[in-house]
């Protein structure tokens, strides 16, 4: 009898890699996604996204005179925006690729994580090495932005296809309960995560390639497993029962970060009850319990604003990576563009707020949503009136279909609430501001840019690092030609940032 002649072929899971060593590497990939280490957290959460997204204010000048928050970062800081991600993520990623023979569910999951990391870099600097990167080979040619973003979409489609086929075949399959600190190996949730990331990218590039973006966004929300649509799908690095620490908590313990005046002023004006979940109360005299600090104050020291609000975070607080509230706001914006998102812009806007309130265990979402009186507060600094700022946004939370500029006003509402729901992650807010002009992120108090950055348009990107010029000069020089004006400066618009 020859019925067992192909036993291994017939009885081998085609989605299963030939070795399980790769499971142990996912912990490091997740660490790159959340920045649990203290110095990466300082750079990735507070240096770039914090000030530029109006979320956090670094409250130290350290030993250097030039800083990111005054639009004048020196290269010793600037290089970390990309170097750390490449050097920490890719060795583990390519080990998984090798162990899995570039196939199966582990490889599919690693590719999702790769896209998550690389879309951060593409959002910060623009062109990047992506399609030509190989194991141990990073000094390769750059992709222009359109090529890179579409390649990331292709990788997501590949991974979604692999994991969907596996879940359709074996719905209970799970091998990463310990190593996966985000979803404990639940691939159905990872499919939702990948579809949600696909939607995020579609919105990001929608002004540059609208028809393509609409197609990919509608694919994401209509997929059988869909997108992240409940708080059960929120992606947090759940470090509670591990040896990992919350990196932002470490930075906070040094006194080197404060709540940003921008997001606190919005939330104060709206009487937003999520303040109690986000910030510590200020002991400085002022009109509100919560007082933030303007970003971009030249010569700032940790002692200057020691009585102002900081982040409410503990050593074992799970670290936010991606939440369902953001996905609802992405769908709201898509619906505002007349894309088929499975509901109306107003419905998803309200759902995004409800999801955010629920995420933080805060009640009162419906009353907040209906408030058509409160507007964002101006910033009044108790220490020095020179730091005061008049908030340009005068919109209430309540959705309003009336008026000649209803769609534009409601877009601003969506992106303002998206900013609040995404705290403390500032990358998306910085991207939204560059892409649409919303939300009304407060500019740096002191603009020390030597590269043409203005307070009105603010920092547009991070330039390529000197280290990259030294190690990969010819390819970086070519990459400069991919930029909108051919100039590698902090003031150069990225391909997808089409609107002032």
C-alpha positions in Angstrom: 0.0 0.0 0.0 1.3 3.4 -1.0 -1.1 5.5 1.1 1.7 6.7 3.4 4.2 7.4 0.6 3.6 11.1 0.9 2.9 11.1 4.7 5.1 14.2 5.5 3.6 16.2 2.6 0.0 15.4 3.5 0.5 15.8 7.2 2.6 19.0 7.3 0.8 22.2 7.9 1.7 24.4 4.9 1.5 27.5 7.1 4.0 26.0 9.7 7.7 26.8 9.4 10.1 23.8 9.7 11.6 25.1 13.0 10.1 26.9 16.1 13.1 28.9 17.0 11.6 32.0 15.5 9.0 32.2 18.2 11.5 33.6 20.6 12.4 36.5 18.4 8.9 38.0 18.4 9.5 39.6 21.8 12.2 41.8 20.3 10.0 42.8 17.4 7.3 43.9 19.7 9.8 45.8 21.8 10.6 47.8 18.6 6.9 48.5 18.0 6.4 49.9 21.5 9.8 51.2 22.6 9.9 49.5 26.0 13.6 50.4 26.5 14.1 53.8 28.2 16.4 55.5 25.7 14.5 54.4 22.6 11.3 55.5 24.4 12.8 58.9 25.0 13.7 59.3 21.4 10.8 57.6 19.7 7.9 58.8 21.9 9.1 62.1 23.4 11.8 63.6 21.0 10.1 63.4 17.6 6.4 62.6 17.9 5.9 64.3 21.3 6.5 67.9 20.3 5.6 67.7 16.6 2.3 65.9 17.4 1.4 68.3 20.3 1.4 65.4 22.8 4.5 65.7 25.0 7.1 68.3 25.8 10.7 67.2 26.5 11.7 69.3 29.6 15.4 69.3 29.5 18.2 70.8 27.3 20.6 68.1 28.2 24.2 68.9 27.2 23.5 70.1 23.6 22.4 73.5 22.3 20.5 72.3 19.3 17.3 70.3 19.6 14.4 68.7 17.8 11.8 70.7 19.7 13.1 74.1 18.3 13.2 72.6 14.8 17.0 72.5 15.0 18.1 69.0 15.8 21.8 68.1 15.7 22.8 65.0 13.8 23.7 63.0 17.0 20.0 63.1 17.8 18.7 63.0 14.3 20.3 59.7 13.3 18.4 57.8 16.0 15.2 58.3 14.2 16.1 55.5 11.8 19.2 53.9 13.0 17.7 52.3 16.1 14.8 50.8 14.2 16.9 49.3 11.5 19.6 47.9 13.8 17.2 46.5 16.3 14.3 45.3 14.2 15.9 43.8 11.1 18.3 41.3 12.6 15.5 39.6 14.4 13.2 39.9 11.4 15.6 38.3 9.0 16.3 35.5 11.5 12.5 34.8 11.4 12.7 34.9 7.6 15.5 32.4 7.6 14.0 30.0 10.1 10.7 30.1 8.4 12.1 29.8 4.9 10.2 33.0 4.0 6.8 31.3 4.3 4.1 30.4 6.8 2.4 32.2 9.6 5.4 33.3 11.5 6.8 35.0 8.5 3.4 36.6 7.7 3.2 38.0 11.3 6.8 39.3 11.1 5.9 41.1 7.8 3.0 42.9 9.5 5.4 44.1 12.3 7.9 45.2 9.6 5.3 47.3 7.9 4.3 48.8 11.2 7.9 49.9 11.9 8.8 51.0 8.4 5.6 53.1 8.0 6.8 55.1 11.0 10.2 55.7 9.3 8.5 56.6 6.0 6.2 59.0 7.8 9.2 60.7 9.4 11.8 61.0 6.6 10.2 59.9 3.3 12.2 57.7 0.9 13.8 54.7 2.6 15.4 51.4 1.8 12.6 48.9 1.7 12.3 46.6 -1.3 16.0 46.1 -1.6 16.9 45.5 2.0 18.2 42.0 2.6 19.6 40.1 5.6 22.7 42.0 6.7 22.5 44.4 3.7 21.1 47.7 4.7 23.3 50.0 2.6 21.2 49.6 -0.4 19.2 51.7 -2.8 16.2 53.7 -1.5 12.7 53.4 -2.8 10.8 56.6 -3.7 7.9 57.1 -1.4 5.1 55.8 -3.7 7.1 52.6 -4.3 7.7 52.1 -0.6 4.2 52.7 0.5 2.7 50.4 -2.2 5.3 47.7 -1.3 4.1 47.9 2.3 0.5 47.5 1.1 1.6 44.4 -0.9 3.3 42.9 2.2 0.1 43.5 4.3 -2.0 41.9 1.6 0.4 38.9 1.6 0.2 38.5 5.4 -3.5 39.0 5.5 -3.9 36.3 2.9 -1.7 33.8 4.7 -3.3 34.3 8.1 -6.8 34.3 6.7 -6.2 31.0 5.0 -4.8 29.5 8.2 -7.7 30.8 10.3 -10.2 29.5 7.8 -8.6 26.1 7.9 -7.9 25.9 11.6 -9.7 28.6 13.6 -8.3 27.6 17.0 -4.7 27.5 15.9 -2.4 29.3 18.3 1.3 28.8 19.1 2.4 32.3 20.4 0.5 32.6 23.7 3.6 33.5 25.6 5.8 35.3 23.0 3.1 37.5 21.6 2.6 40.2 24.3 0.0 42.0 22.2 -2.6 39.4 21.2 -1.3 36.2 22.8 -1.1 34.6 19.4 -4.7 35.4 18.4 -4.3 35.6 14.6 -7.8 36.7 14.0 -6.9 39.9 15.9 -3.7 40.2 14.0 -5.6 40.1 10.7 -7.8 43.0 12.1 -4.6 44.8 13.0 -3.2 44.3 9.5 -6.4 45.5 7.9 -6.4 48.5 10.2 -2.8 49.3 9.3 -3.8 49.0 5.7 -6.5 51.5 6.3 -4.1 53.9 8.1 -1.7 53.8 5.2 -4.6 54.4 2.7 -5.6 57.5 4.5 -2.0 58.7 4.8 -1.4 58.5 1.0 -5.0 59.5 -0.1 -4.1 63.0 -1.3 -1.4 61.6 -3.5 -3.1 58.5 -5.0 -6.8 58.9 -4.2 -8.2 56.1 -6.3 -5.6 53.5 -5.2 -6.1 54.6 -1.6 -9.8 54.2 -1.8 -9.5 50.7 -3.3 -7.2 49.6 -0.5 -9.2 51.2 2.3 -12.4 49.6 1.1 -10.7 46.2 0.8 -9.6 46.5 4.4 -13.0 47.3 6.0 -14.8 44.8 3.8 -12.5 41.9 4.6 -14.3 39.0 6.3 -12.3 39.5 9.5 -12.5 43.3 9.1 -10.6 46.0 11.1 -10.2 46.7 14.7 -13.7 47.7 15.8 -13.8 47.1 19.6 -11.5 47.6 22.6 -10.8 43.9 22.6 -8.7 44.6 19.5 -6.7 47.4 21.0 -3.0 46.7 20.5 -1.0 47.2 23.7 2.4 45.9 24.6 1.2 44.0 27.7 4.3 44.1 29.9 2.6 43.5 33.2 3.7 39.9 33.8 7.1 40.2 32.0 10.6 41.6 32.8 9.9 44.6 30.5 9.2 48.1 31.7 7.2 51.0 30.3 9.9 53.1 28.6 7.9 56.3 28.9 7.6 55.7 32.6 11.4 55.6 32.9 11.7 58.9 31.0 9.0 60.4 33.2 10.8 59.3 36.4 13.8 61.4 35.2 11.6 64.5 35.1 12.5 64.9 31.4 9.0 65.0 29.9 5.8 67.0 30.6 2.3 67.1 29.1 2.3 69.3 26.0 0.3 72.5 26.2 -1.4 71.7 23.0 -3.3 68.6 23.9 -4.0 69.7 27.4 -5.5 73.0 26.2 -7.8 71.2 23.9 -8.9 68.8 26.6 -9.3 71.6 29.2 -11.5 73.6 27.0 -13.6 70.6 26.2 -13.8 69.6 29.9 -12.5 66.2 28.7 -12.7 63.7 31.6 -9.9 61.6 30.0 -7.5 64.2 31.5 -7.5 62.2 34.7 -6.4 59.0 32.9 -3.7 60.8 30.9 -2.1 63.4 33.1 -1.1 64.2 36.7 -2.6 67.3 38.2 -0.5 70.4 38.3 0.4 72.2 41.5 1.0 75.4 39.8 -1.6 78.2 40.2 -3.8 78.4 37.1 -7.3 78.2 35.8 -7.2 74.4 35.3 -6.1 71.3 37.2 -4.0 70.2 34.3 -1.4 72.5 32.8 0.9 71.5 30.0 4.2 73.0 28.8 4.8 74.7 25.4 7.2 72.8 23.2 10.3 74.5 21.7 11.3 76.6 24.7 15.0 77.4 24.2 17.1 76.5 27.3 14.3 74.6 29.1 15.4 72.8 32.2 13.7 70.1 34.3 13.2 72.4 37.2 11.4 75.2 35.2 8.1 73.4 34.9 8.4 70.8 37.7 5.0 71.7 39.0 3.2 71.3 35.7 1.3 68.2 34.5 3.2 65.1 33.4 2.2 61.7 32.1 0.2 59.4 34.3 2.2 56.2 33.7 3.7 53.5 35.9 6.5 51.0 35.4 4.2 48.3 34.3 1.6 50.3 32.5 0.9 48.6 29.1 2.2 50.6 26.1 -0.2 51.7 23.4 0.7 50.6 19.9 -2.6 51.0 17.9 -6.2 51.3 19.1 -9.6 50.8 17.8 -10.5 54.4 18.4 -8.0 55.5 15.8 -9.5 53.1 13.4 -12.9 54.5 13.9 -11.6 58.0 13.1 -9.8 56.6 10.0 -13.2 55.2 8.9 -14.8 58.6 9.7 -12.4 60.4 7.5 -12.8 57.8 4.7 -16.5 58.2 4.9 -16.1 62.0 4.7 -14.3 61.3 1.4 -17.3 59.3 0.2 -15.5 56.0 0.5 -17.5 53.0 1.5 -16.5 52.5 5.1 -19.6 50.6 6.2 -21.2 53.6 7.9 -21.3 57.4 7.9 -18.6 59.8 9.0 -20.7 61.0 11.9 -21.3 57.5 13.1 -17.7 56.6 13.1 -16.7 59.9 14.7 -19.0 59.3 17.6 -17.9 55.6 17.8 -14.2 56.7 18.0 -14.9 58.9 21.0 -16.9 56.1 22.7 -14.1 53.6 22.1 -11.6 56.0 23.6 -13.6 56.7 26.7 -14.2 53.0 27.2 -10.5 52.2 26.6 -9.6 54.3 29.6 -12.6 53.4 31.8 -14.1 56.8 31.6 -17.9 57.5 31.6 -19.8 60.3 30.1 -19.0 59.8 26.4 -22.5 60.6 25.1 -22.7 63.9 27.0 -19.2 64.8 25.7 -20.2 63.9 22.1 -23.3 66.1 22.3 -21.6 69.2 23.7 -22.1 72.1 21.3 -20.9 74.8 23.7 -17.3 74.1 24.9 -14.4 75.0 22.7 -10.6 74.4 23.1 -9.0 76.6 25.7 -6.2 79.1 25.0 -3.0 78.3 26.8 -2.2 80.5 29.8 1.2 79.8 31.3 1.4 80.6 35.0 5.2 80.8 35.0 5.6 83.3 32.1 3.0 85.0 30.0 5.5 85.0 27.1 4.6 81.3 26.6 0.9 82.0 26.2 -0.8 80.9 23.0 -4.2 81.6 21.5 -5.8 78.3 20.3 -6.8 78.8 16.7 -9.4 76.1 16.9 -12.9 77.3 17.9 -14.9 74.2 17.1 -17.1 72.3 19.6 -17.1 68.5 19.9 -20.6 68.1 18.6 -20.9 67.1 15.0 -22.4 69.9 12.8 -23.7 69.3 9.3 -24.7 72.9 8.7 -22.6 75.8 7.3 -20.7 76.3 4.1 -17.5 74.7 5.6 -19.3 71.7 7.3 -17.1 69.0 5.8 -13.9 70.9 6.5 -15.0 71.6 10.1 -15.9 68.0 10.6 -12.6 66.9 9.3 -10.9 69.0 11.8 -13.2 67.6 14.5 -12.3 64.0 13.5 -8.5 64.7 13.5 -8.7 66.6 16.8 -10.5 63.8 18.6 -8.1 61.3 16.9 -5.2 63.3 18.5 -6.8 63.0 21.9 -7.6 59.3 21.5 -4.0 58.5 20.4 -2.3 59.9 23.5 0.7 59.5 24.0 1.5 58.5 20.4 2.2 61.6 18.4 3.3 60.2 15.1 -0.2 60.1 13.6 -1.0 63.6 14.8 2.1 65.0 13.2 1.3 63.2 10.0 -2.3 64.5 10.0 -1.1 68.0 10.5 1.3 67.9 7.6 -1.3 66.2 5.4 -4.3 68.4 6.2 -3.3 71.3 8.5 -5.4 69.6 11.3 -5.5 69.4 14.2 -4.2 72.8 15.3 -0.9 71.7 16.7 0.8 74.5 18.6 4.1 75.5 17.0 7.5 75.6 18.8 7.8 78.7 21.0 11.4 79.3 19.7 12.0 78.4 16.1 15.8 78.0 15.7 15.6 76.3 12.3 18.4 76.9 9.8 16.6 75.0 7.1 13.5 77.0 6.4 11.1 75.5 8.9 8.4 78.0 9.7 6.1 78.2 12.7 3.1 78.2 10.3 4.0 74.9 8.5 6.2 73.5 11.3 8.7 70.7 10.9 7.9 68.7 7.7 10.2 65.7 8.0 13.5 64.5 9.5 16.5 64.7 7.2 18.7 61.8 6.3 21.4 61.2 8.9 25.1 62.0 8.4 25.9 58.4 9.3 23.8 57.3 6.3 25.6 59.7 4.0 28.9 58.3 5.3 28.0 54.6 4.9 25.5 54.7 1.9 26.3 58.0 0.3 25.5 57.3 -3.4 22.1 55.9 -2.6 21.3 58.7 -0.2 22.2 61.2 -2.8 19.9 59.5 -5.2 17.2 59.4 -2.6 17.3 63.2 -2.3 16.1 63.4 -5.9 13.0 61.6 -4.8 12.0 64.4 -2.5 9.5 67.0 -3.7 12.1 69.7 -4.1 15.2 67.6 -4.3 16.4 69.1 -1.0 17.2 67.0 2.1 16.0 69.5 4.7 13.6 69.5 7.6 11.3 71.9 5.7 10.8 69.6 2.6 7.3 68.3 2.1 6.8 64.5 1.8 5.1 63.0 -1.2 1.8 62.3 0.6 1.7 65.7 2.4 -0.1 67.5 -0.4 -2.0 70.1 1.6 -0.5 73.1 3.6 
